[in-house]
Amino acid sequence: MRKPFVAGNWKMNTDSQSSVNLAGGIASGSSEVAGRGVDIAVFPPFVYLPSVIKALNMANIAVGAQDVYFEQNGAFTGEISVSMLKDVGCTYALCGHSERRHVIGETDELINKKVAAAISGGLLPVLCVGELLEERKASQTNEVVTRQVQNGLAGLSVEKVSAVTIAYEPVWAIGTGLTATPEQAQQAHELVRKLLAEMYDDQLAEEIRILYGGSVKPENAAELMRQQDVDGSLVGGASLKTDDFLAIIQAAL
């Protein structure tokens, strides 16, 4: 059975003090369940990674980066390598978050390189996929998600793909207050799981965790995570509020 996984993406928020306070509050409030009933991770801004890791103080909460570059080192101004993230204590890295795709302009091919580099370097990638509002209105959700999963995992063996978590995040539901209905979330997650079975095998498809991301709140978390193929949440705004994030963690149990 897949263990629930709740991840908090802090995006471009917090400062040196509030990031430490937030990490400490999450660690204190989840001490009874972290790593036992549910896996927990937080994704702070790059500059606060070391201080957040220190504040968590072995709290059994993983820390991840919001992005990673695929080259090992070199003249890539502004980029962060897998080895740098490993060096400061990261476990996970987001790859292909919708804001990286649609604000920064990252392609499926670039995201695939990042996923492969993360795995090769010992990080666990969280591959994010999801459709725009106009794509959903045009009944293109399945087409878009299928393309993003296939391209994001291109060239990866079963052994390597087993390190991946997939996050389905309908772009129209991120930061808008809109949320996919539990039925919509389940349909997309079921699509991803069937696709993984076709690309690899049934065992891998059953083992990989698929998270829902898109305006997850304490009020809707439990119903979303009751769906058969929804294994947890990638939480945005609500992860910046200690009590809200802890409530979402509890909803995953």
PyMOL commands that set and color helices and strands:
alter all, ss='L'
color gray80, all
select helices_A, chain A and resi 16-29+46-56+82-88+98-104+108-121+133-137+141-152+158-161+171-173+182-199+202-207+218-225+237-240+242-251
alter helices_A, ss='H'
color red, helices_A
select strands_A, chain A and resi 5-9+39-43+62-65+92-95+124-129+165-168+210-212+232-235
alter strands_A, ss='S'
color yellow, strands_A
deselect
rebuild
show_as cartoon
